[in-house]
Amino acid sequence: MQRTLLDRVLLRWPALFPALSRATQRLPPRSRLRRALLRSNALLGWGAWVRGDLDVCVVRFAPDYHYDPPPEWLLPGMPTVYRGHAGMRQWASDLNEAWEFVDHTPLELVDGGRVVAFLCRIRLRGRTSGIELDSRLGQVFWIEGGLIVRETDFGDWDEALRAAKLAPS
């Protein structure tokens, strides 16, 4: 498993992440430094997710985290809501059972302060069918106390921006 130095530091001292995140949130939303830090954190988090390193992922999320996955990704019997770190691990397991990640590329970031939206291009391959899904995904993250408390993903970018009460950049 290929962990960065920052990943290893955050695993050793997980309370460091919310402190760094709160410091980043105190910067003005238009700040280049803030945008660079948000982008870097997102790339590190997605990298950990794609390689299945959930220990690195969960340091970014509140213990009572709430996740609403995109309905089009759900197979029969999968929950429509996942809660907490255990829920995140269950979602990863459910998703991994159905899909293999091929690519996850961020395209756009809209920073609303305590809510952040990312437009991504995502490619998945069905584990059993081999069918590839190549689509755009809007991810909305609500942040409190430096941790992500809620995430909702959308197949439609405009819908994601409306849910986040954000205008396109």
N, C-alpha and C positions, 0 to 999 in steps of 0.2 A: 504494500500500500504506500503510495507516494504522498506523504504529508509535508506541507510547507513548515518552515520554522514557526510561523504564526499559528498554524494549526496545532503544533506541539505545545506551544506556550499556552494557548487557550484551553487545551485539554488539561494541562497541569494546573492552571489558575482560571477556571471558568468564570469567576466573578469579574475578571478583567474585561470580558467582552461587553457586558452592559455598561461598564464605566466608559470604555472607549466609544461605544455607540452613543451614549448620552452626550459626550463631548462633541462628537460629530454633529449631533442634532442641534447643538447650540450655535453652530456655524450658520450663517445666512443660507437659505435654500439656493441662491444663485452663486454661492461661493464655488470657485473651481476646486478648492481643496475638498469641500464637502462632496461634490459630485465625484471626484476621483476616489475618495474613500468609500462612498456608497457603491460605486462600480466595482472597485477592487474586492470589497466584502462580498458582493453578490457573486462575482466570478469564483471566489474561493469557496463560498457556500454551495454553488451549483456544481463545482468540480467535485466537492466532497460527496454530494448527493449522487451524481452520475457514477462515481466509483464505488458507491455503497458504503461510504464511511460516515455512518449516521452519528457516531460519537462526536465528530466534528460539527455536524449539522445542528444537533440539539443545543449546543451552547448559545446559538443565536435566537432560540425560541423560549418563550415563557413556559413554565410548567403546566399552565392551564390553556395552552395554545389551542386554537380552533381552526380546523382546515375544512374548506368546502372544495372538493375536487371538481374538475369539469365533468358534467354529466356524461358527455360523449366518451369519456375514458372508463366509465364504470361498467363492469360486467355484472350480470345477475348475481345477487347475493352480497355484493360489496356494499358497505355502508355509504351513505351520502354525506356523512360528516365524520371527521376523525378528530379526537380530542387528546391534548396532552402529548408528552414525549412518547408514551406508549402508543398513542394513536398515530403519531408520525411514523413510528417503526412499523405499525400494522399497515399503514398506507404504502410504505416502501415495499413491504413484503407482498401486498396485494398487487401493486403496480408491477413489481419485478416478476411476479408469477405470470402476468398477462403480456407484458411488454419488455422489450430489450431496448435500452437507449442507444440511439445511433449518434445523435447530435443535439446539442442544446446551445443555441447562439443568441445572446442578448442583442437586440436591435435598437431599443430606445428606452430611456429612463425619464419618468416624470416624477419629480419630487414635490410632494405637497406637505412636507414637514413631518407630521406624524403618520402620514400615509404615503407610500411609495408604490408606483406602478411601473412594471417592466413589460415591454413588448419583446417577445422572444420568438425565434423560429425553432421549432422542435420537430425532430424526426424520431419516430419510434417504429419498431418492427415487432409484429405479433410473434410471440414465442412459438406458438404451435402452427399458425397459419403462414407466417413469413410475410404477411401483408405489411407494407410500410405506410405509416401515417406521416405526412409532411404538412405541418400546419403552423399557423401563427398562434401564439398563446399569450394572453394578457394575464399577468400575475400581479395581484394587489396585496400588499403587506401593510398591516396596521401595527404601529410600534408604540409601546408604552414602557417607560422605565428602561429604555435601551434594548428591549427584547421584542421580538415579533409575537404579538398576542393573537393575531388572526391573519389567515391567508385565504383568499378566494381566487381561483383560477378560472379564466374565461376563454372560450374559443373565439370570441369577438372582442377586438381591441376597444372599440367604442363603448361596448357594454362594460368593460373593465374600467374605463375612465369615468363612466357615469356612476358606477358603484363606488368608486373612490372619491367622487365629487371633484374630479380634476379635469382641466381642459387640456387638449393636446398641446405639446410643446412646440 
